[in-house]
């Protein structure tokens, strides 16, 4: 993984909260009326526009993730029918993101699986070994492409998540995989689940068992936030010195003209949520759905700009 002048660790130490945005959701919103290009293919079909969008996020003080939410090899092969394209797609997406932010800033390689499996539809003969191998392949491409850490989200089963992390760490093909810094989230119900008579929640156990975790936390729908604050606060205490991340998911709707996609959230709602999460000792708030570039630009007025890399 490349050395950067500004690390995500330093950002978390020097800012009350770090905001991260998945460009995939912004690209997806932008593809309405754009010849139906699937968002995971946008970096290949519209490279210039994607670089401009990612650069705009960075300039607004937003921590950038790669536009690879839908680019798990299983999704690329079975849902999109692009056999053998996943490695190239993830590699180019990571390189594009690195070009957009320059050498001095950290970027996260975004990885998900549940979205991919849901899009596969009736195909259910995929083994756990295939899932783990798919993540290892995606991680390899993202690391070679220039990401500084890996972000695993959308994985609903904690046992599979644990095996995926180990699969990435011990992949012979992934360079420096054993030292890969990882951020991961689980659905809040799974993250807080107590199993095997232990008093330690699932999320905390995975952190203890896997090691070298940069941050860990939960994924939840924006509408669930108010009812989840106490559990998030408790997880923050249990995780100790491990930073907490909360990935919030909103929704879109079509505007009255039937062509433009607009978020169901507004900047006041999001800013209020961020303030509440600050009170829970959350270090990173991420958005994977339900935001547009216009909303992010409005939100960034309340955000301290990222420091300049020399």
C-alpha positions, 0 to 999 in steps of 0.5 A: 500500500502506498505511503501517504503524507496524511493518514486516516489515523491522523485525521481521526486524531485531529478532527472531531469527526471524519465524513466519508462518502461512497462515490458509487452512490453519487455516480449511480444518481448521475447515471439517470439518463446516462445510457443506463450505464451500471455504476460499477462501470462508470469509471471505465465509461466516464473516466474524466467525469468520475475523476472530477467528482472524486476530486470535488469530494476531496476538495470539500473535505470528504474522505474518499472511498473507491467507487467499487460498492458493486464491483465484487467479482461475484456481482460483476460475473454473475449479475452483469455477465462480465466474466474475467472483468472484475480484477481490471474493473477494481484495479482501474477504479482504484487507480482512478481514485488515486489519480483524483486525490493525488499521492498525499491523501488516504483512500479506502478500497470499498468492498461489499458482498450482500449487494452482489449476492442480492443482484445475482438473483436466482443463482444460489449455488455459490460456495463460501470458498467462492465468496472468500476468494472473490474478496481476496481477488478484489482486495488484491486489485484495490491494493495494487491500484493504490488504496491505503486501507480496505473497507468491508461493508454490507456483510450481514453474517459475522462468521462469513465476515471473519473468514473473509478478513482472514482470507484477505490477510492470508491470500498469497496473491494479495501483496502485503495482505497480512498487514492490510489495514481494515475497516469493517461494519456489520448490521447493528443487530448482528454487531451487538449480538451476544453468542456462545454465552459470552458477554462480548458483542460479536463486533468486539470479538471480531476486532479482538480475533483479527487484529490490525483493525483500523476502525469497526462499527455498524451499518444502519438505515438512517431511520434507525439511528435515533433508536440505535444511539445507546447501542452505538455508545455502548459499542464505543466503550467496549471497543476501547481505543478502536475508532468507531465507524457508522455507515448510514444508508438513506434512499432516493426518489425521482423528482417531479420531472421523472428524470432527476434523482433526489435524496430523501434526506436534507442537510439539516437531518444529516448534520443533526445525525452527525452531532448525535454520533459525535456524542457517541464517540463515533470517529467516522460517519460514512454514507453509501446511499441516499446522497447526491453531490449537491447534498454533499457540497451543502454538507461540506460547509459544516466540515473542516477541510482536509489539510493540504498535502505537500 
